[in-house]
Amino acid sequence: MAEKGKTTELAKKPQTPASLTLVPPSDLFHRVEKLYDSIAKRAFEIFENNGRSLGRDLADWFQAEAELLHPIHVDVSESGGELIVRAEVPGFTEKELDIGLEGRRLTITGKRETKTERKEKKTIYTEQCSDHILRVIDLPVDVDKEKAAATLKDGVLELKVPKAAPAKKAPIASKVA
């Protein structure tokens, strides 16, 4: 379980094993690609189970997404010179979450698996559950990802990301040829 109130810098500083870190965009891309493949596979299974009836592609896809992805509620607010993003991720720990920040896009992904096994006389009961979360948020302003900080407390992920300094305008003198 996460330590209450633990704050972690997301910049490239020494990290403890249980800290939240920014992951490179290529790693997030591969993770999202795997998730897409899982949804496609499940949608095809639903298609086959429904007798391969055509015209339900979108319904099958949405059903597969609903089974595999669990939505997370997000609140984005602006406070002075920073953006504050709060995301509900109940039951997830720091190790199960990946946070990506590129340009104006914030990506939160998570995967956790639980397995329960119970033995009663000669009967073995096994239950497996896998939860995936994926949320991509387009931020309203450019941010400085090197100074981002994250806190995971009581199932709420809070990111504080300073706004990037606006680009300086330099006058360009035009010359007549």
C-alpha positions as CSV (number, residue, x, y, z in Angstrom):
1,M,0.0,0.0,0.0
2,A,1.2,3.5,-0.7
3,E,2.6,5.6,2.1
4,K,0.2,8.4,3.0
5,G,1.2,11.8,1.8
6,K,4.4,10.6,0.1
7,T,5.5,13.1,-2.5
8,T,7.9,12.2,-5.3
9,E,9.7,14.3,-7.8
10,L,9.2,13.2,-11.3
11,A,12.3,14.8,-12.7
12,K,15.5,12.8,-13.4
13,K,16.6,12.5,-9.8
14,P,17.5,9.4,-7.8
15,Q,14.3,7.5,-7.2
16,T,13.2,5.1,-4.5
17,P,11.8,1.8,-5.8
18,A,8.2,2.8,-4.8
19,S,8.2,6.2,-6.4
20,L,6.1,7.5,-9.3
21,T,8.1,8.2,-12.3
22,L,7.7,9.6,-15.8
23,V,8.2,6.9,-18.4
24,P,9.6,7.5,-21.8
25,P,6.9,8.0,-24.6
26,S,8.2,4.9,-26.4
27,D,7.5,2.7,-23.3
28,L,4.0,4.1,-23.0
29,F,3.4,3.6,-26.7
30,H,4.2,-0.1,-26.4
31,R,2.0,-0.5,-23.3
32,V,-0.9,1.2,-25.1
33,E,-0.2,-1.0,-28.2
34,K,-0.5,-4.1,-26.0
35,L,-3.7,-2.8,-24.5
36,Y,-5.1,-2.1,-28.0
37,D,-4.2,-5.7,-29.0
38,S,-5.9,-7.1,-25.9
39,I,-9.1,-5.1,-26.7
40,A,-9.0,-6.2,-30.3
41,K,-8.6,-9.9,-29.3
42,R,-11.5,-9.7,-26.8
43,A,-13.7,-7.9,-29.4
44,F,-13.0,-10.7,-31.8
45,E,-13.9,-13.3,-29.1
46,I,-17.2,-11.5,-28.5
47,F,-17.8,-11.4,-32.3
48,E,-17.3,-15.2,-32.5
49,N,-19.4,-15.9,-29.5
50,N,-22.3,-13.9,-31.1
51,G,-22.2,-16.2,-34.1
52,R,-20.0,-14.0,-36.3
53,S,-23.0,-11.8,-37.0
54,L,-21.9,-8.7,-39.0
55,G,-22.8,-5.1,-38.2
56,R,-22.0,-5.2,-34.5
57,D,-18.3,-4.2,-34.8
58,L,-18.6,-1.1,-32.7
59,A,-20.8,-2.7,-30.0
60,D,-18.4,-5.6,-29.7
61,W,-15.4,-3.2,-29.4
62,F,-17.1,-1.1,-26.7
63,Q,-18.1,-4.2,-24.8
64,A,-14.5,-5.4,-24.9
65,E,-13.3,-1.9,-23.7
66,A,-15.8,-1.9,-20.9
67,E,-14.6,-5.4,-19.8
68,L,-10.9,-4.6,-19.9
69,L,-10.6,-0.9,-19.1
70,H,-11.8,0.8,-16.0
71,P,-12.4,4.5,-16.4
72,I,-10.7,6.9,-14.0
73,H,-12.1,10.2,-13.1
74,V,-9.9,13.2,-13.6
75,D,-10.0,16.8,-12.4
76,V,-7.7,19.4,-14.0
77,S,-7.3,22.8,-12.3
78,E,-5.1,25.8,-12.7
79,S,-3.5,27.4,-9.7
80,G,-1.2,30.4,-10.2
81,G,1.8,29.1,-12.2
82,E,0.9,25.4,-12.2
83,L,-1.6,22.8,-13.3
84,I,-3.0,20.4,-10.7
85,V,-4.3,17.1,-12.0
86,R,-6.2,14.8,-9.6
87,A,-7.0,11.3,-10.8
88,E,-8.9,8.6,-8.9
89,V,-6.9,5.3,-9.0
90,P,-8.3,3.3,-6.1
91,G,-6.4,0.1,-5.3
92,F,-3.4,0.9,-7.5
93,T,0.1,1.4,-6.0
94,E,3.1,3.4,-7.2
95,K,4.6,0.3,-8.9
96,E,1.4,-0.4,-10.9
97,L,1.1,3.2,-12.4
98,D,3.0,4.8,-15.2
99,I,2.8,8.5,-15.9
100,G,3.9,10.0,-19.2
101,L,4.1,13.7,-19.9
102,E,4.9,14.9,-23.4
103,G,4.2,18.4,-24.7
104,R,0.6,19.1,-23.7
105,R,-0.4,15.5,-23.3
106,L,-0.6,13.6,-20.0
107,T,-0.9,9.8,-20.0
108,I,-1.8,7.7,-17.0
109,T,-1.7,4.0,-17.4
110,G,-1.9,1.2,-14.8
111,K,-2.2,-2.5,-14.6
112,R,-2.7,-4.7,-11.6
113,E,-3.5,-8.4,-11.3
114,T,-5.0,-10.2,-8.4
115,K,-5.3,-13.9,-7.9
116,T,-7.2,-15.7,-5.2
117,E,-6.9,-19.4,-4.6
118,R,-9.0,-21.4,-2.1
119,K,-8.9,-25.1,-1.4
120,E,-11.9,-26.9,0.1
121,K,-11.3,-30.6,0.5
122,K,-10.7,-31.8,-3.1
123,T,-12.0,-28.7,-4.8
124,I,-9.7,-25.9,-5.8
125,Y,-11.2,-22.5,-6.5
126,T,-9.1,-20.0,-8.3
127,E,-10.1,-16.5,-9.4
128,Q,-8.0,-14.1,-11.4
129,C,-8.8,-10.5,-12.1
130,S,-6.9,-8.0,-14.1
131,D,-7.5,-4.2,-14.0
132,H,-6.2,-1.9,-16.7
133,I,-6.6,1.9,-16.6
134,L,-5.7,4.3,-19.4
135,R,-6.4,8.0,-19.5
136,V,-4.9,10.5,-21.9
137,I,-5.5,14.1,-21.1
138,D,-4.8,17.1,-23.3
139,L,-3.6,19.9,-21.1
140,P,-4.6,23.5,-21.7
141,V,-1.1,24.9,-21.6
142,D,2.5,23.8,-22.1
143,V,4.1,22.5,-18.9
144,D,7.6,22.0,-17.6
145,K,7.8,18.2,-17.1
146,E,11.2,18.3,-15.5
147,K,9.7,20.0,-12.4
148,A,6.5,17.8,-12.1
149,A,5.7,16.2,-8.8
150,A,3.2,13.5,-7.9
151,T,1.5,12.3,-4.8
152,L,-0.5,9.1,-4.3
153,K,-2.7,9.2,-1.3
154,D,-5.9,7.3,-0.5
155,G,-6.4,6.2,-4.1
156,V,-6.0,9.7,-5.5
157,L,-3.1,10.5,-7.7
158,E,-2.2,14.2,-7.6
159,L,0.2,15.8,-10.1
160,K,1.5,19.3,-9.8
161,V,3.1,20.5,-13.0
162,P,4.4,24.0,-13.4
163,K,3.4,25.9,-16.5
164,A,6.2,26.4,-19.0
165,A,7.6,29.9,-19.4
166,P,6.0,31.5,-22.4
167,A,8.2,31.9,-25.5
168,K,9.8,35.3,-25.8
169,K,8.8,37.3,-28.8
170,A,11.6,38.8,-30.7
171,P,10.9,41.5,-33.3
172,I,12.0,40.6,-36.8
173,A,13.2,43.5,-39.0
174,S,12.1,43.2,-42.6
175,K,14.5,44.4,-45.3
176,V,13.5,45.8,-48.6
177,A,15.3,44.1,-51.5
